């Protein structure tokens, strides 16, 4: 599953990064996003950024970045 597919309220574990660009992986590392981190999806606009919370820090990622982040769901938001 990709981070771009997660919904607000989901708790997910970062499993890996797709793509061969080391610059992208270094940028994520500088933002504090690493393999093994558990993050919460805070918000997701229809065409806008995806906001996540990692270690009490809110981070906004564009859709293209979120599409390259592979995740494992930990706790999905409840649907009513």
PyMOL Python script that loads the backbone (N, CA, C, O; Angstrom):
from pymol import cmd

cmd.read_pdbstr("""\
ATOM      1  N   UNK A   1       0.848  -1.175   0.000  1.00  0.00           N
ATOM      2  CA  UNK A   1       0.000   0.000   0.000  1.00  0.00           C
ATOM      3  C   UNK A   1       0.893   1.237   0.000  1.00  0.00           C
ATOM      4  O   UNK A   1       1.993   1.218   0.552  1.00  0.00           O
ATOM      5  N   UNK A   2       0.421   2.289  -0.609  1.00  0.00           N
ATOM      6  CA  UNK A   2       1.182   3.538  -0.675  1.00  0.00           C
ATOM      7  C   UNK A   2       0.583   4.576   0.275  1.00  0.00           C
ATOM      8  O   UNK A   2      -0.609   4.540   0.580  1.00  0.00           O
ATOM      9  N   UNK A   3       1.409   5.478   0.727  1.00  0.00           N
ATOM     10  CA  UNK A   3       0.946   6.523   1.635  1.00  0.00           C
ATOM     11  C   UNK A   3      -0.176   7.340   0.990  1.00  0.00           C
ATOM     12  O   UNK A   3      -1.073   7.807   1.691  1.00  0.00           O
ATOM     13  N   UNK A   4      -0.140   7.516  -0.309  1.00  0.00           N
ATOM     14  CA  UNK A   4      -1.172   8.288  -1.003  1.00  0.00           C
ATOM     15  C   UNK A   4      -2.549   7.618  -0.919  1.00  0.00           C
ATOM     16  O   UNK A   4      -3.566   8.274  -1.146  1.00  0.00           O
ATOM     17  N   UNK A   5      -2.592   6.331  -0.597  1.00  0.00           N
ATOM     18  CA  UNK A   5      -3.862   5.595  -0.489  1.00  0.00           C
ATOM     19  C   UNK A   5      -4.458   5.633   0.921  1.00  0.00           C
ATOM     20  O   UNK A   5      -5.621   5.279   1.110  1.00  0.00           O
ATOM     21  N   UNK A   6      -3.673   6.058   1.902  1.00  0.00           N
ATOM     22  CA  UNK A   6      -4.144   6.099   3.289  1.00  0.00           C
ATOM     23  C   UNK A   6      -5.165   7.221   3.467  1.00  0.00           C
ATOM     24  O   UNK A   6      -5.202   8.176   2.691  1.00  0.00           O
ATOM     25  N   UNK A   7      -5.981   7.089   4.491  1.00  0.00           N
ATOM     26  CA  UNK A   7      -7.022   8.068   4.779  1.00  0.00           C
ATOM     27  C   UNK A   7      -6.698   8.801   6.081  1.00  0.00           C
ATOM     28  O   UNK A   7      -5.972   8.275   6.926  1.00  0.00           O
ATOM     29  N   UNK A   8      -7.231  10.005   6.245  1.00  0.00           N
ATOM     30  CA  UNK A   8      -7.016  10.731   7.506  1.00  0.00           C
ATOM     31  C   UNK A   8      -7.446   9.874   8.704  1.00  0.00           C
ATOM     32  O   UNK A   8      -8.512   9.257   8.693  1.00  0.00           O
ATOM     33  N   UNK A   9      -6.608   9.851   9.718  1.00  0.00           N
ATOM     34  CA  UNK A   9      -6.865   9.053  10.910  1.00  0.00           C
ATOM     35  C   UNK A   9      -6.148   7.715  10.906  1.00  0.00           C
ATOM     36  O   UNK A   9      -6.028   7.074  11.950  1.00  0.00           O
ATOM     37  N   UNK A  10      -5.668   7.281   9.739  1.00  0.00           N
ATOM     38  CA  UNK A  10      -4.938   6.012   9.664  1.00  0.00           C
ATOM     39  C   UNK A  10      -3.572   6.138  10.341  1.00  0.00           C
ATOM     40  O   UNK A  10      -2.912   7.174  10.253  1.00  0.00           O
ATOM     41  N   UNK A  11      -3.170   5.081  11.006  1.00  0.00           N
ATOM     42  CA  UNK A  11      -1.840   4.964  11.588  1.00  0.00           C
ATOM     43  C   UNK A  11      -1.108   3.928  10.750  1.00  0.00           C
ATOM     44  O   UNK A  11      -1.580   2.800  10.605  1.00  0.00           O
ATOM     45  N   UNK A  12       0.048   4.304  10.194  1.00  0.00           N
ATOM     46  CA  UNK A  12       0.751   3.426   9.258  1.00  0.00           C
ATOM     47  C   UNK A  12       2.238   3.357   9.579  1.00  0.00           C
ATOM     48  O   UNK A  12       2.804   4.266  10.185  1.00  0.00           O
ATOM     49  N   UNK A  13       2.854   2.259   9.160  1.00  0.00           N
ATOM     50  CA  UNK A  13       4.295   2.062   9.348  1.00  0.00           C
ATOM     51  C   UNK A  13       4.976   2.213   7.992  1.00  0.00           C
ATOM     52  O   UNK A  13       4.540   1.626   7.002  1.00  0.00           O
ATOM     53  N   UNK A  14       6.046   3.001   7.953  1.00  0.00           N
ATOM     54  CA  UNK A  14       6.808   3.203   6.721  1.00  0.00           C
ATOM     55  C   UNK A  14       7.603   1.929   6.444  1.00  0.00           C
ATOM     56  O   UNK A  14       8.423   1.517   7.264  1.00  0.00           O
ATOM     57  N   UNK A  15       7.361   1.303   5.286  1.00  0.00           N
ATOM     58  CA  UNK A  15       8.027   0.051   4.916  1.00  0.00           C
ATOM     59  C   UNK A  15       9.173   0.255   3.933  1.00  0.00           C
ATOM     60  O   UNK A  15      10.109  -0.545   3.894  1.00  0.00           O
ATOM     61  N   UNK A  16       9.105   1.317   3.143  1.00  0.00           N
ATOM     62  CA  UNK A  16      10.165   1.538   2.163  1.00  0.00           C
ATOM     63  C   UNK A  16       9.835   2.700   1.249  1.00  0.00           C
ATOM     64  O   UNK A  16       8.780   3.325   1.354  1.00  0.00           O
ATOM     65  N   UNK A  17      10.769   2.972   0.348  1.00  0.00           N
ATOM     66  CA  UNK A  17      10.621   4.061  -0.602  1.00  0.00           C
ATOM     67  C   UNK A  17      10.848   3.516  -1.999  1.00  0.00           C
ATOM     68  O   UNK A  17      11.791   2.758  -2.231  1.00  0.00           O
ATOM     69  N   UNK A  18       9.999   3.895  -2.914  1.00  0.00           N
ATOM     70  CA  UNK A  18      10.106   3.429  -4.283  1.00  0.00           C
ATOM     71  C   UNK A  18      10.795   4.511  -5.120  1.00  0.00           C
ATOM     72  O   UNK A  18      10.609   5.708  -4.898  1.00  0.00           O
ATOM     73  N   UNK A  19      11.573   4.067  -6.061  1.00  0.00           N
ATOM     74  CA  UNK A  19      12.271   5.016  -6.925  1.00  0.00           C
ATOM     75  C   UNK A  19      13.742   5.029  -6.610  1.00  0.00           C
ATOM     76  O   UNK A  19      14.150   4.787  -5.474  1.00  0.00           O
ATOM     77  N   UNK A  20      14.530   5.309  -7.608  1.00  0.00           N
ATOM     78  CA  UNK A  20      15.970   5.235  -7.440  1.00  0.00           C
ATOM     79  C   UNK A  20      16.643   6.538  -7.102  1.00  0.00           C
ATOM     80  O   UNK A  20      17.872   6.610  -7.081  1.00  0.00           O
ATOM     81  N   UNK A  21      15.869   7.575  -6.836  1.00  0.00           N
ATOM     82  CA  UNK A  21      16.452   8.891  -6.603  1.00  0.00           C
ATOM     83  C   UNK A  21      16.957   9.014  -5.163  1.00  0.00           C
ATOM     84  O   UNK A  21      16.162   9.049  -4.224  1.00  0.00           O
ATOM     85  N   UNK A  22      18.259   9.077  -4.996  1.00  0.00           N
ATOM     86  CA  UNK A  22      18.828   9.230  -3.654  1.00  0.00           C
ATOM     87  C   UNK A  22      18.470  10.580  -3.053  1.00  0.00           C
ATOM     88  O   UNK A  22      18.362  10.710  -1.833  1.00  0.00           O
ATOM     89  N   UNK A  23      18.285  11.589  -3.903  1.00  0.00           N
ATOM     90  CA  UNK A  23      17.928  12.923  -3.427  1.00  0.00           C
ATOM     91  C   UNK A  23      16.584  12.881  -2.696  1.00  0.00           C
ATOM     92  O   UNK A  23      16.418  13.523  -1.659  1.00  0.00           O
ATOM     93  N   UNK A  24      15.627  12.123  -3.239  1.00  0.00           N
ATOM     94  CA  UNK A  24      14.316  11.985  -2.600  1.00  0.00           C
ATOM     95  C   UNK A  24      14.452  11.327  -1.230  1.00  0.00           C
ATOM     96  O   UNK A  24      13.862  11.791  -0.255  1.00  0.00           O
ATOM     97  N   UNK A  25      15.228  10.250  -1.157  1.00  0.00           N
ATOM     98  CA  UNK A  25      15.412   9.543   0.112  1.00  0.00           C
ATOM     99  C   UNK A  25      16.136  10.426   1.137  1.00  0.00           C
ATOM    100  O   UNK A  25      15.821  10.382   2.326  1.00  0.00           O
ATOM    101  N   UNK A  26      17.097  11.217   0.681  1.00  0.00           N
ATOM    102  CA  UNK A  26      17.807  12.137   1.573  1.00  0.00           C
ATOM    103  C   UNK A  26      16.871  13.227   2.078  1.00  0.00           C
ATOM    104  O   UNK A  26      16.956  13.634   3.237  1.00  0.00           O
ATOM    105  N   UNK A  27      15.972  13.704   1.208  1.00  0.00           N
ATOM    106  CA  UNK A  27      15.010  14.736   1.602  1.00  0.00           C
ATOM    107  C   UNK A  27      14.073  14.188   2.679  1.00  0.00           C
ATOM    108  O   UNK A  27      13.789  14.871   3.663  1.00  0.00           O
ATOM    109  N   UNK A  28      13.597  12.960   2.492  1.00  0.00           N
ATOM    110  CA  UNK A  28      12.725  12.354   3.505  1.00  0.00           C
ATOM    111  C   UNK A  28      13.471  12.173   4.823  1.00  0.00           C
ATOM    112  O   UNK A  28      12.916  12.414   5.895  1.00  0.00           O
ATOM    113  N   UNK A  29      14.722  11.750   4.739  1.00  0.00           N
ATOM    114  CA  UNK A  29      15.539  11.586   5.942  1.00  0.00           C
ATOM    115  C   UNK A  29      15.693  12.923   6.663  1.00  0.00           C
ATOM    116  O   UNK A  29      15.631  12.971   7.891  1.00  0.00           O
ATOM    117  N   UNK A  30      15.891  14.004   5.916  1.00  0.00           N
ATOM    118  CA  UNK A  30      16.033  15.332   6.512  1.00  0.00           C
ATOM    119  C   UNK A  30      14.728  15.778   7.173  1.00  0.00           C
ATOM    120  O   UNK A  30      14.748  16.523   8.153  1.00  0.00           O
ATOM    121  N   UNK A  31      13.597  15.321   6.634  1.00  0.00           N
ATOM    122  CA  UNK A  31      12.301  15.639   7.237  1.00  0.00           C
ATOM    123  C   UNK A  31      11.996  14.747   8.437  1.00  0.00           C
ATOM    124  O   UNK A  31      11.021  14.979   9.152  1.00  0.00           O
ATOM    125  N   UNK A  32      12.822  13.733   8.658  1.00  0.00           N
ATOM    126  CA  UNK A  32      12.612  12.825   9.785  1.00  0.00           C
ATOM    127  C   UNK A  32      11.731  11.643   9.448  1.00  0.00           C
ATOM    128  O   UNK A  32      11.180  11.006  10.346  1.00  0.00           O
ATOM    129  N   UNK A  33      11.588  11.337   8.158  1.00  0.00           N
ATOM    130  CA  UNK A  33      10.769  10.202   7.722  1.00  0.00           C
ATOM    131  C   UNK A  33      11.702   9.068   7.346  1.00  0.00           C
ATOM    132  O   UNK A  33      12.438   9.158   6.363  1.00  0.00           O
ATOM    133  N   UNK A  34      11.671   7.994   8.134  1.00  0.00           N
ATOM    134  CA  UNK A  34      12.589   6.875   7.926  1.00  0.00           C
ATOM    135  C   UNK A  34      11.825   5.548   7.913  1.00  0.00           C
ATOM    136  O   UNK A  34      10.715   5.451   8.434  1.00  0.00           O
ATOM    137  N   UNK A  35      12.436   4.544   7.315  1.00  0.00           N
ATOM    138  CA  UNK A  35      11.843   3.207   7.310  1.00  0.00           C
ATOM    139  C   UNK A  35      11.688   2.744   8.755  1.00  0.00           C
ATOM    140  O   UNK A  35      12.608   2.870   9.563  1.00  0.00           O
ATOM    141  N   UNK A  36      10.517   2.210   9.062  1.00  0.00           N
ATOM    142  CA  UNK A  36      10.225   1.748  10.414  1.00  0.00           C
ATOM    143  C   UNK A  36       9.426   2.739  11.238  1.00  0.00           C
ATOM    144  O   UNK A  36       8.860   2.367  12.265  1.00  0.00           O
ATOM    145  N   UNK A  37       9.367   4.002  10.809  1.00  0.00           N
ATOM    146  CA  UNK A  37       8.591   5.007  11.541  1.00  0.00           C
ATOM    147  C   UNK A  37       7.104   4.693  11.459  1.00  0.00           C
ATOM    148  O   UNK A  37       6.614   4.183  10.452  1.00  0.00           O
ATOM    149  N   UNK A  38       6.405   5.003  12.527  1.00  0.00           N
ATOM    150  CA  UNK A  38       4.949   4.904  12.537  1.00  0.00           C
ATOM    151  C   UNK A  38       4.411   6.329  12.515  1.00  0.00           C
ATOM    152  O   UNK A  38       4.716   7.135  13.393  1.00  0.00           O
ATOM    153  N   UNK A  39       3.606   6.626  11.498  1.00  0.00           N
ATOM    154  CA  UNK A  39       3.085   7.975  11.315  1.00  0.00           C
ATOM    155  C   UNK A  39       1.564   7.948  11.246  1.00  0.00           C
ATOM    156  O   UNK A  39       0.959   6.931  10.906  1.00  0.00           O
ATOM    157  N   UNK A  40       0.962   9.083  11.574  1.00  0.00           N
ATOM    158  CA  UNK A  40      -0.490   9.240  11.484  1.00  0.00           C
ATOM    159  C   UNK A  40      -0.807  10.146  10.315  1.00  0.00           C
ATOM    160  O   UNK A  40      -0.182  11.193  10.147  1.00  0.00           O
ATOM    161  N   UNK A  41      -1.769   9.750   9.510  1.00  0.00           N
ATOM    162  CA  UNK A  41      -2.223  10.599   8.414  1.00  0.00           C
ATOM    163  C   UNK A  41      -3.191  11.612   9.017  1.00  0.00           C
ATOM    164  O   UNK A  41      -4.247  11.242   9.530  1.00  0.00           O
ATOM    165  N   UNK A  42      -2.826  12.891   8.952  1.00  0.00           N
ATOM    166  CA  UNK A  42      -3.625  13.956   9.559  1.00  0.00           C
ATOM    167  C   UNK A  42      -4.700  14.474   8.619  1.00  0.00           C
ATOM    168  O   UNK A  42      -5.859  14.611   9.013  1.00  0.00           O
ATOM    169  N   UNK A  43      -4.323  14.765   7.375  1.00  0.00           N
ATOM    170  CA  UNK A  43      -5.299  15.280   6.416  1.00  0.00           C
ATOM    171  C   UNK A  43      -4.865  14.912   5.008  1.00  0.00           C
ATOM    172  O   UNK A  43      -3.700  14.615   4.741  1.00  0.00           O
ATOM    173  N   UNK A  44      -5.853  14.943   4.117  1.00  0.00           N
ATOM    174  CA  UNK A  44      -5.596  14.576   2.729  1.00  0.00           C
ATOM    175  C   UNK A  44      -6.606  15.320   1.873  1.00  0.00           C
ATOM    176  O   UNK A  44      -7.788  14.977   1.848  1.00  0.00           O
ATOM    177  N   UNK A  45      -6.133  16.339   1.174  1.00  0.00           N
ATOM    178  CA  UNK A  45      -7.009  17.115   0.307  1.00  0.00           C
ATOM    179  C   UNK A  45      -7.172  16.390  -1.021  1.00  0.00           C
ATOM    180  O   UNK A  45      -6.334  15.567  -1.390  1.00  0.00           O
ATOM    181  N   UNK A  46      -8.250  16.695  -1.740  1.00  0.00           N
ATOM    182  CA  UNK A  46      -8.540  16.009  -2.995  1.00  0.00           C
ATOM    183  C   UNK A  46      -7.384  16.132  -3.983  1.00  0.00           C
ATOM    184  O   UNK A  46      -6.963  15.130  -4.562  1.00  0.00           O
ATOM    185  N   UNK A  47      -6.877  17.316  -4.182  1.00  0.00           N
ATOM    186  CA  UNK A  47      -5.755  17.516  -5.106  1.00  0.00           C
ATOM    187  C   UNK A  47      -4.526  18.091  -4.412  1.00  0.00           C
ATOM    188  O   UNK A  47      -3.503  18.310  -5.060  1.00  0.00           O
ATOM    189  N   UNK A  48      -4.608  18.335  -3.133  1.00  0.00           N
ATOM    190  CA  UNK A  48      -3.522  18.987  -2.415  1.00  0.00           C
ATOM    191  C   UNK A  48      -2.595  18.019  -1.714  1.00  0.00           C
ATOM    192  O   UNK A  48      -2.577  16.825  -2.014  1.00  0.00           O
ATOM    193  N   UNK A  49      -1.827  18.544  -0.781  1.00  0.00           N
ATOM    194  CA  UNK A  49      -0.843  17.724  -0.072  1.00  0.00           C
ATOM    195  C   UNK A  49      -1.478  16.754   0.920  1.00  0.00           C
ATOM    196  O   UNK A  49      -2.648  16.875   1.285  1.00  0.00           O
ATOM    197  N   UNK A  50      -0.666  15.796   1.336  1.00  0.00           N
ATOM    198  CA  UNK A  50      -1.048  14.856   2.381  1.00  0.00           C
ATOM    199  C   UNK A  50      -0.236  15.240   3.610  1.00  0.00           C
ATOM    200  O   UNK A  50       0.993  15.299   3.560  1.00  0.00           O
ATOM    201  N   UNK A  51      -0.931  15.500   4.712  1.00  0.00           N
ATOM    202  CA  UNK A  51      -0.256  15.918   5.937  1.00  0.00           C
ATOM    203  C   UNK A  51      -0.175  14.734   6.883  1.00  0.00           C
ATOM    204  O   UNK A  51      -1.176  14.073   7.162  1.00  0.00           O
ATOM    205  N   UNK A  52       1.038  14.473   7.375  1.00  0.00           N
ATOM    206  CA  UNK A  52       1.245  13.386   8.322  1.00  0.00           C
ATOM    207  C   UNK A  52       1.854  13.940   9.604  1.00  0.00           C
ATOM    208  O   UNK A  52       2.403  15.042   9.622  1.00  0.00           O
ATOM    209  N   UNK A  53       1.750  13.162  10.664  1.00  0.00           N
ATOM    210  CA  UNK A  53       2.368  13.519  11.941  1.00  0.00           C
ATOM    211  C   UNK A  53       3.363  12.428  12.287  1.00  0.00           C
ATOM    212  O   UNK A  53       3.017  11.248  12.346  1.00  0.00           O
ATOM    213  N   UNK A  54       4.605  12.837  12.514  1.00  0.00           N
ATOM    214  CA  UNK A  54       5.677  11.914  12.865  1.00  0.00           C
ATOM    215  C   UNK A  54       6.452  12.504  14.034  1.00  0.00           C
ATOM    216  O   UNK A  54       7.040  13.578  13.910  1.00  0.00           O
ATOM    217  N   UNK A  55       6.457  11.817  15.158  1.00  0.00           N
ATOM    218  CA  UNK A  55       7.149  12.311  16.359  1.00  0.00           C
ATOM    219  C   UNK A  55       6.715  13.728  16.726  1.00  0.00           C
ATOM    220  O   UNK A  55       7.555  14.593  16.974  1.00  0.00           O
ATOM    221  N   UNK A  56       5.411  13.961  16.760  1.00  0.00           N
ATOM    222  CA  UNK A  56       4.828  15.260  17.115  1.00  0.00           C
ATOM    223  C   UNK A  56       5.193  16.390  16.159  1.00  0.00           C
ATOM    224  O   UNK A  56       5.096  17.563  16.519  1.00  0.00           O
ATOM    225  N   UNK A  57       5.608  16.047  14.957  1.00  0.00           N
ATOM    226  CA  UNK A  57       5.914  17.045  13.930  1.00  0.00           C
ATOM    227  C   UNK A  57       4.981  16.818  12.752  1.00  0.00           C
ATOM    228  O   UNK A  57       4.887  15.708  12.228  1.00  0.00           O
ATOM    229  N   UNK A  58       4.293  17.876  12.340  1.00  0.00           N
ATOM    230  CA  UNK A  58       3.426  17.797  11.170  1.00  0.00           C
ATOM    231  C   UNK A  58       4.255  18.055   9.918  1.00  0.00           C
ATOM    232  O   UNK A  58       5.026  19.012   9.852  1.00  0.00           O
ATOM    233  N   UNK A  59       4.084  17.185   8.929  1.00  0.00           N
ATOM    234  CA  UNK A  59       4.839  17.272   7.679  1.00  0.00           C
ATOM    235  C   UNK A  59       3.844  17.173   6.525  1.00  0.00           C
ATOM    236  O   UNK A  59       2.988  16.288   6.510  1.00  0.00           O
ATOM    237  N   UNK A  60       3.961  18.082   5.561  1.00  0.00           N
ATOM    238  CA  UNK A  60       3.113  18.040   4.371  1.00  0.00           C
ATOM    239  C   UNK A  60       3.934  17.486   3.207  1.00  0.00           C
ATOM    240  O   UNK A  60       5.040  17.951   2.933  1.00  0.00           O
ATOM    241  N   UNK A  61       3.375  16.492   2.535  1.00  0.00           N
ATOM    242  CA  UNK A  61       4.025  15.879   1.381  1.00  0.00           C
ATOM    243  C   UNK A  61       3.130  16.047   0.160  1.00  0.00           C
ATOM    244  O   UNK A  61       1.906  15.961   0.267  1.00  0.00           O
ATOM    245  N   UNK A  62       3.730  16.283  -0.986  1.00  0.00           N
ATOM    246  CA  UNK A  62       2.925  16.361  -2.197  1.00  0.00           C
ATOM    247  C   UNK A  62       2.506  14.946  -2.596  1.00  0.00           C
ATOM    248  O   UNK A  62       3.073  13.963  -2.118  1.00  0.00           O
ATOM    249  N   UNK A  63       1.524  14.856  -3.463  1.00  0.00           N
ATOM    250  CA  UNK A  63       1.007  13.546  -3.886  1.00  0.00           C
ATOM    251  C   UNK A  63       2.090  12.673  -4.495  1.00  0.00           C
ATOM    252  O   UNK A  63       2.127  11.468  -4.244  1.00  0.00           O
ATOM    253  N   UNK A  64       2.968  13.263  -5.290  1.00  0.00           N
ATOM    254  CA  UNK A  64       4.033  12.493  -5.922  1.00  0.00           C
ATOM    255  C   UNK A  64       4.959  11.855  -4.904  1.00  0.00           C
ATOM    256  O   UNK A  64       5.383  10.713  -5.078  1.00  0.00           O
ATOM    257  N   UNK A  65       5.274  12.585  -3.844  1.00  0.00           N
ATOM    258  CA  UNK A  65       6.118  12.036  -2.788  1.00  0.00           C
ATOM    259  C   UNK A  65       5.386  10.915  -2.057  1.00  0.00           C
ATOM    260  O   UNK A  65       5.958   9.854  -1.810  1.00  0.00           O
ATOM    261  N   UNK A  66       4.122  11.151  -1.712  1.00  0.00           N
ATOM    262  CA  UNK A  66       3.341  10.155  -0.976  1.00  0.00           C
ATOM    263  C   UNK A  66       3.149   8.881  -1.793  1.00  0.00           C
ATOM    264  O   UNK A  66       3.025   7.795  -1.228  1.00  0.00           O
ATOM    265  N   UNK A  67       3.124   9.007  -3.108  1.00  0.00           N
ATOM    266  CA  UNK A  67       2.965   7.854  -3.993  1.00  0.00           C
ATOM    267  C   UNK A  67       4.193   6.941  -3.950  1.00  0.00           C
ATOM    268  O   UNK A  67       4.083   5.747  -4.229  1.00  0.00           O
ATOM    269  N   UNK A  68       5.349   7.486  -3.607  1.00  0.00           N
ATOM    270  CA  UNK A  68       6.601   6.718  -3.583  1.00  0.00           C
ATOM    271  C   UNK A  68       6.909   6.102  -2.221  1.00  0.00           C
ATOM    272  O   UNK A  68       7.907   5.397  -2.074  1.00  0.00           O
ATOM    273  N   UNK A  69       6.065   6.361  -1.226  1.00  0.00           N
ATOM    274  CA  UNK A  69       6.299   5.840   0.120  1.00  0.00           C
ATOM    275  C   UNK A  69       5.408   4.616   0.342  1.00  0.00           C
ATOM    276  O   UNK A  69       4.182   4.707   0.300  1.00  0.00           O
ATOM    277  N   UNK A  70       6.045   3.480   0.577  1.00  0.00           N
ATOM    278  CA  UNK A  70       5.341   2.219   0.790  1.00  0.00           C
ATOM    279  C   UNK A  70       5.069   2.071   2.293  1.00  0.00           C
ATOM    280  O   UNK A  70       5.956   2.265   3.124  1.00  0.00           O
ATOM    281  N   UNK A  71       3.823   1.722   2.616  1.00  0.00           N
ATOM    282  CA  UNK A  71       3.422   1.635   4.024  1.00  0.00           C
ATOM    283  C   UNK A  71       2.749   0.306   4.335  1.00  0.00           C
ATOM    284  O   UNK A  71       2.356  -0.448   3.444  1.00  0.00           O
ATOM    285  N   UNK A  72       2.633   0.052   5.624  1.00  0.00           N
ATOM    286  CA  UNK A  72       1.844  -1.085   6.128  1.00  0.00           C
ATOM    287  C   UNK A  72       0.848  -0.486   7.119  1.00  0.00           C
ATOM    288  O   UNK A  72       1.252   0.173   8.078  1.00  0.00           O
ATOM    289  N   UNK A  73      -0.445  -0.708   6.899  1.00  0.00           N
ATOM    290  CA  UNK A  73      -1.436  -0.167   7.847  1.00  0.00           C
ATOM    291  C   UNK A  73      -1.263  -0.785   9.238  1.00  0.00           C
ATOM    292  O   UNK A  73      -1.072  -1.993   9.374  1.00  0.00           O
ATOM    293  N   UNK A  74      -1.331   0.050  10.246  1.00  0.00           N
ATOM    294  CA  UNK A  74      -1.278  -0.396  11.639  1.00  0.00           C
ATOM    295  C   UNK A  74      -2.682  -0.326  12.225  1.00  0.00           C
ATOM    296  O   UNK A  74      -3.174  -1.291  12.810  1.00  0.00           O
ATOM    297  N   UNK A  75      -3.311   0.818  12.061  1.00  0.00           N
ATOM    298  CA  UNK A  75      -4.660   1.040  12.573  1.00  0.00           C
ATOM    299  C   UNK A  75      -5.375   1.939  11.581  1.00  0.00           C
ATOM    300  O   UNK A  75      -4.987   3.088  11.369  1.00  0.00           O
ATOM    301  N   UNK A  76      -6.427   1.398  10.976  1.00  0.00           N
ATOM    302  CA  UNK A  76      -7.198   2.170  10.016  1.00  0.00           C
ATOM    303  C   UNK A  76      -8.299   2.938  10.720  1.00  0.00           C
ATOM    304  O   UNK A  76      -8.827   2.500  11.742  1.00  0.00           O
ATOM    305  N   UNK A  77      -8.634   4.083  10.164  1.00  0.00           N
ATOM    306  CA  UNK A  77      -9.697   4.892  10.766  1.00  0.00           C
ATOM    307  C   UNK A  77     -11.010   4.135  10.653  1.00  0.00           C
ATOM    308  O   UNK A  77     -11.229   3.387   9.699  1.00  0.00           O
ATOM    309  N   UNK A  78     -11.845   4.327  11.592  1.00  0.00           N
ATOM    310  CA  UNK A  78     -13.141   3.650  11.598  1.00  0.00           C
ATOM    311  C   UNK A  78     -14.089   4.361  10.656  1.00  0.00           C
ATOM    312  O   UNK A  78     -14.150   5.590  10.628  1.00  0.00           O
ATOM    313  N   UNK A  79     -14.820   3.592   9.896  1.00  0.00           N
ATOM    314  CA  UNK A  79     -15.841   4.167   9.020  1.00  0.00           C
ATOM    315  C   UNK A  79     -17.206   3.878   9.609  1.00  0.00           C
ATOM    316  O   UNK A  79     -17.467   2.771  10.078  1.00  0.00           O
ATOM    317  N   UNK A  80     -18.073   4.870   9.584  1.00  0.00           N
ATOM    318  CA  UNK A  80     -19.403   4.680  10.164  1.00  0.00           C
ATOM    319  C   UNK A  80     -20.450   4.759   9.083  1.00  0.00           C
ATOM    320  O   UNK A  80     -21.640   4.623   9.365  1.00  0.00           O
TER     321      UNK A  80
END
""", "prot")
cmd.dss("prot")
cmd.show_as("cartoon", "prot")
cmd.util.cbc("prot")
cmd.orient("prot")
